[in-house]
Amino acid sequence: MIFVYLGVSILCAMSEVSLKHKIALGLIPRIGDINARKLVSHFGSVEAVFHEPYRNLIRIPGIGSGIAKHIAEKTYLVSAEKEAEYVENNNIRTFFYLDADYPFRLRQCDDSPVVFFFKGSCDLNSLKILSVVGTRNASTHGKEVCEKIIGGLSDGHPDLIIVSGLAYGIDITSHKAALSNNLQTIGVLGHGIKTIYPAIHRAIAATMIKQGGLLTDFVSDTLPERNNFLKRNRIIAGISDATLVIESGIKGGALITADMANSYNRDVFAVPGRPSDIWSAGCNSLIKSNKAALVENSDDIEYFLDWKPERSISVKQKSLFSDLNDTEQRIYELIMKEGELSIDNICRTLEIPVNKLSSLLLQMEFKGVVKCYPGNVYRV
């Protein structure tokens, strides 16, 4: 993972890289996310990759003549420019792996997308994110278990985000359960943002954009293909704290996602079923092989993840307030309301001089009330 650390070290230098070049890096045929990072680390910037001659490119380990030829030809830069224009005109956010706001959970995964697109309203660095996956042929019982677990989690964790793949069965059940319990939910797509597949889920997808979002690492006009859905599973597994499998056959996408989550050292949970039930065979296998912890309800997930219900947290917050002066309390309430704010936004909103605000925020960090993230962004 050496390229991850190299990437962080040149974060500031990458801040002005054009959107076109960020997108183009992900469009180079056959390159893959790991080799794309190696190229940037080797040459020091994204733009430098596109200025290197073929003779230099083929000397890099893992970059063969075929990939080097594609890079040198630069034909995909035209497509990247069109995609950049499309996302900017349609209020779609682009996340590049060296951007300060790139989801920190995905940053820990070697093969996370170098660039992906997001249309929605939620924070991809939220404190609690759970992926829920399972069979497309979900039984009535499986759907009820899904709804019950998500409903139970919503009671004590209103900030929880549910992630799934917008497919039939457990996927769409989890999205609907999240929306009905006023939770945000993210659909990870196996195609471009212009397409909703299956089309019958278009109305749900529109609601999710307002109460969560849609995420994909495919350019906007990419159509649904089988391999795309297998590829997108790494995002479902990597963007969350844990993956919950509810009903799965002995083979299928849900088990692939579970294996990926295990490879990222993330928690995996599975709901057990009857030995004779083919759609519980995958879950039972995960449990028997110690690849997943057995869960039956939301309490089990809270226990394994050590998630304290908000009612317990509220008691702690009251005690924190007693340690804050009036100005610090105003800062705390503002950040709590917005979710996250840069120091510049706090300064403008509360009209506090930046030198005084910096000192106050530092003291609040010492008290464990707020935390500073890259780009001088603060969260509770």
Secondary structure, DSSP 8 states (H G I E B T S, - for coil): -HHHHHHHHTTTTTTT--HHHHHHHHHSTT-HHHHHHHHHHHHSSHHHHTTS-HHHHTTSTT--HHHHHHHHH-THHHHHHHHHHHHHHTT-EEEETTSTTS-HHHHTSTTS-SEEEEEESS-TT-S-EEEEEE-SS--HHHHHHHHHHHHHHHHH-TT-EEEE---TTHHHHHHHHHHHTT-EEEEE-SS-TT--SSGGGHHHHHHHHHSEEEEESS-TT----HHHHHHHHHHHHHSSSEEEEES--SSSHHHHHHHHHHHTT-EEEE----TT-GGGHHHHHHHHTTSSEE--SHHHHHHHHT---HHHHHHHHHHHHTTS-HHHHHHHHHHHHHS-EEHHHHHHHHT--HHHHHHHHHHHHHTTS-EEETTTEEE-
